[in-house]
Amino acid sequence: MIKQLAVFLENREGRVSECCKTIKNAGVNLCSMSIADTREFGILRIITDNNEKALVALKSAGFVSSMVELVGVEVPDTPGALADILIMLYDAGINIEYLYSFANANGHAQIGFKTATPEKAEDVLKSAGVKII
């Protein structure tokens, strides 16, 4: 499983930079970031090189934040590769709540996704030979 931080942010000027500054000041490196927003607030989803240290720093700075587990898979850089994985999960009755990708230099994309049934998702993917990260 991939550990991800979820940070609740008010949708106001400078809030994302304040969050990133807090992580920087903790000596933690950001590896991936995604934000979903509404008019009033957003959920910043981040993966760092030290999520535990980042979480302590964020909470100490007053950010409402938590640790979430994602299923991580490596997807070949070929047409339809992600679609095949998503179809496999759908056929197994696994709902994806959200997903996003992050860079990898080995010719594959890395995808993290949230599901209510992560163990089942990993079992389905492993039995199909999908590389779990």
C-alpha positions in Angstrom: 0.0 0.0 0.0 1.0 3.6 -0.7 0.7 6.0 2.2 -0.8 9.3 1.2 -1.6 12.4 3.2 -5.0 14.1 2.8 -5.0 17.7 3.9 -8.2 19.8 4.2 -7.6 23.3 3.0 -9.8 26.4 3.0 -10.0 27.6 -0.6 -8.2 30.9 -0.1 -5.2 32.6 -1.5 -1.9 31.2 -0.3 -3.2 28.1 1.5 -1.5 25.6 -0.7 1.8 27.4 -0.5 1.5 27.5 3.3 1.0 23.8 3.4 4.0 23.2 1.0 6.1 25.6 3.1 5.3 23.6 6.3 6.4 20.4 4.5 9.6 22.0 3.2 10.4 23.4 6.7 10.1 19.9 8.1 12.8 18.7 5.6 10.4 16.5 3.7 10.3 16.1 -0.1 7.0 16.1 -2.0 6.8 13.2 -4.5 3.2 13.7 -5.8 0.4 16.1 -5.3 -3.2 16.4 -6.4 -6.0 18.7 -5.3 -9.7 18.5 -5.6 -11.5 21.7 -4.7 -14.9 23.3 -4.3 -15.7 27.0 -3.9 -15.1 26.9 -0.1 -12.4 24.1 0.5 -10.1 21.6 -1.1 -8.6 18.3 -0.3 -4.9 18.2 -1.1 -3.6 14.7 -1.6 0.2 14.3 -1.3 2.8 11.6 -1.2 6.1 12.5 0.4 9.4 10.8 1.1 8.5 10.8 4.8 4.7 10.9 5.3 4.9 10.4 9.1 7.2 13.4 9.6 5.1 15.5 7.2 1.9 14.6 9.0 3.3 15.7 12.4 4.5 19.0 10.9 1.1 19.7 9.2 -0.9 18.9 12.3 1.5 21.0 14.4 0.9 23.9 12.0 -2.8 23.6 12.4 -3.7 21.8 9.2 -6.5 19.2 9.4 -4.8 16.2 7.9 -4.7 12.4 7.9 -2.9 9.4 6.5 -4.7 7.3 3.9 -3.7 4.1 2.3 -3.9 3.7 -1.5 -3.4 0.7 -3.7 -0.4 1.4 -5.9 0.1 -0.2 -9.3 2.7 0.1 -12.0 1.1 0.5 -15.5 3.0 -0.1 -18.7 3.2 2.9 -21.0 1.0 1.3 -23.7 -2.4 2.2 -25.1 -5.2 0.7 -22.9 -3.0 -0.5 -20.1 -4.8 1.5 -17.4 -8.2 0.7 -18.9 -7.4 -3.0 -18.7 -6.6 -2.6 -15.0 -9.7 -0.6 -14.3 -11.9 -3.0 -16.2 -10.4 -5.9 -14.1 -11.3 -4.1 -10.9 -14.8 -3.2 -12.1 -15.4 -6.8 -13.1 -14.4 -7.9 -9.6 -16.9 -5.4 -8.1 -14.3 -3.0 -6.8 -15.2 0.7 -6.9 -12.5 3.3 -7.3 -13.2 6.4 -5.2 -10.4 8.4 -6.9 -7.0 7.9 -8.5 -4.0 9.9 -9.7 -0.7 9.2 -11.3 2.8 10.2 -10.4 6.0 10.2 -12.4 8.5 7.3 -12.7 11.5 7.2 -15.0 11.3 3.5 -15.8 8.9 3.7 -18.7 5.8 3.0 -16.6 3.3 5.2 -15.0 2.6 4.7 -11.3 -1.1 5.0 -10.3 -2.4 5.3 -6.8 -6.1 4.7 -6.2 -8.5 4.8 -3.2 -11.0 2.0 -2.7 -13.1 0.7 0.2 -11.7 -2.8 -0.5 -7.9 -2.4 -0.9 -7.0 -5.9 0.1 -9.5 -7.4 -2.4 -8.1 -5.0 -5.1 -4.6 -6.1 -4.4 -5.6 -9.8 -4.6 -7.3 -9.3 -7.9 -4.4 -7.3 -9.4 -1.7 -9.7 -8.1 -3.6 -12.7 -9.5 -3.5 -11.0 -12.9 0.2 -10.3 -12.7 -0.1 -6.5 -12.2 2.9 -5.0 -10.4 1.9 -3.6 -7.0 4.0 -0.8 -5.7 
